[in-house]
Amino acid sequence: MKTRFYKNTAYLSDLNENEQCDTALFFIHGAGLTKELWKKQVGAFPDQAATIAIDLPGHGESSGSPSKSISEYADAVMAIVRHLAPDRAVLCGLSMGGAVCIDLLIRYPKAFAGAILMHTGARLKVSRLIFDALEKGIEDYIDLMAAFAVSAKSDADKIRNSIRDCCVFSAKTAEMDFMACDAFDRMGSLSAIQVPVLVITGSDDLVTPGKYGTYLHENIKNSYRYVVKDAGHLSPLESPEIINEQIGLFLKKISGQAG
């Protein structure tokens, strides 16, 4: 795996430089996080898709400024998709990253072969607890996420370290992300999504409860639903083997539909 750059945007990928690919899977991290969230997914599907995990502007190794707009983040993702120009592009986003995916699927209904929406919703109102923690600093935010965004059945200390590894350093960046989430609302536009979508939720997710996934599944006509047992809001960290299995099955499913 190697980190590459396109203009101001960093991305981790198993693609070689200038390598063309048939199918590419683009991973988009959540609010206050970076591409490191997806380290156990990048490179996990060598026979199905190239994998690209993006640092959104102002996050991780990407320069530029963070945004209060989901659509602005989506524009940055679309620039990478167009730059790499795979024959088939598939999106995968968690929480705020899922909102970015929804925005792209609505604005560019024919640009993608499918999408995976993890722990996200068509509207993402943010608890005041998150903003209060960020006012105290990034460590308070990490402690909050370890306490409430993770299933009680997960190893809290291990997951806390994993959150720290993939978290931004700036509380202000995370705050702007959550402001973007708080303003996001596409509840009335999901019928515009035309491609197959896998909706993944966690049985113990307190941040985006199961009803968020239910709404997506009921309002996206070609969607599938999977609930990760004993997982909270961060299933790529809590249950990476299950997540990779479900991603692989979805890639196989949409490949069969294309063929």
C-alpha positions, -999 to +999 in steps of 0.1 A: +000+000+000+013+035-008+001+070-002-002+090-034-013+125-042-035+142-067-032+179-065-039+186-028-056+153-020-038+123-005-050+087-009-039+053+002-041+027-026-030-007-038-028+007-073+006+012-089+013+046-103-004+052-136-020+017-134-055+014-150-082-007-133-115-021-143-132-016-109-121+008-081-136+010-047-133+045-031-133+047+007-144+079+024-138+084+061-162+099+087-161+132+106-130+139+125-112+109+109-087+101+082-080+075+055-063+054+083-098+042+092-097+019+062-063+003+066-078-032+070-099-027+039-074-012+014-058-041-005-083-067+008-100-074-025-072-080-050-094-102-073-124-078-073-113-042-071-085-017-067-090+001-034-085+038-027-089+054+007-091+092+005-081+119+030-107+146+026-094+182+023-077+194+055-076+158+069-046+135+074-021+141+046-044+162+024-037+199+024-064+225+019-091+235+043-118+214+060-154+223+050-188+228+065-203+214+033-209+178+024-211+188-012-177+204-011-162+172+003-180+153-024-164+175-051-130+165-038-139+128-040-153+133-075-120+149-086-101+117-075-126+094-092-122+114-125-084+114-122-081+076-117-110+070-142-117+034-135-142+016-158-164+010-128-163+032-097-179+020-064-182+042-033-179+032+003-184+058+031-189+057+068-211+083+087-201+117+071-184+097+044-217+080+038-233+114+034-207+123+008-216+091-011-253+099-009-246+134-023-225+120-052-251+093-060-278+119-062-258+145-082-242+119-105-267+091-108-249+073-137-213+078-126-211+049-102-216+011-103-228+009-067-222+022-032-218+009+004-233+032+030-221+024+065-235+039+098-250+069+080-283+085+072-301+107+048-301+133+076-273+135+102-283+157+132-254+159+156-256+156+194-245+186+214-223+162+234-200+160+205-196+197+201-191+201+239-163+175+238-146+191+209-146+225+227-124+208+254-100+193+229-095+163+206-086+139+235-120+145+251-136+138+217-116+105+214-127+095+249-164+103+240-162+083+208-146+053+226-174+054+252-204+060+229-195+051+193-182+016+201-202-014+212-199-024+249-189-058+236-158-045+218-124-040+234-127-004+245-089+002+251-079-014+217-106+006+199-096+038+216-061+034+203-074+027+168-096+058+170-066+079+180-046+064+150-072+075+125-084+107+141-075+142+130-052+163+153-074+194+151-106+198+171-115+226+148-114+203+118-136+178+135-160+206+145-164+217+109-170+182+098-198+178+124-213+211+113-214+198+077-231+167+090-256+187+110-266+207+079-269+176+057-304+165+047-313+144+016-343+127+030-365+138+001-340+130-027-331+093-022-354+082-051-328+097-074-303+070-065-303+045-094-275+020-086-273-009-062-265+001-026-255-019+005-266-003+037-246-015+067-256-007+103-244-019+137-267-036+162-252-014+190-248+019+171-259+048+193-246+075+170-266+065+139-292+041+152-307+013+131-337+035+121-313+055+099-304+024+079-340+013+078-350+046+062-322+044+036-331+008+028-368+016+024-362+046+002-334+035-021-351+012-045-321-011-053-307-015-018-296-043+005-293-042+043-268-059+066-266-055+104-233-061+120-240-079+153-222-066+184-208-035+166-213+002+172-206+031+149-171+020+138-175-015+124-144-013+101-124-011+134-146-033+156-154-061+131-131-057+101-134-094+090-172-092+088-170-058+070-145-072+044-167-102+039-198-081+032-179-057+009-166-087-011-201-102-014-215-069-026-187-065-052-195-100-064-232-092-065-229-060-086-203-076-108-229-103-116-255-077-124-231-060-147-222-092-165 
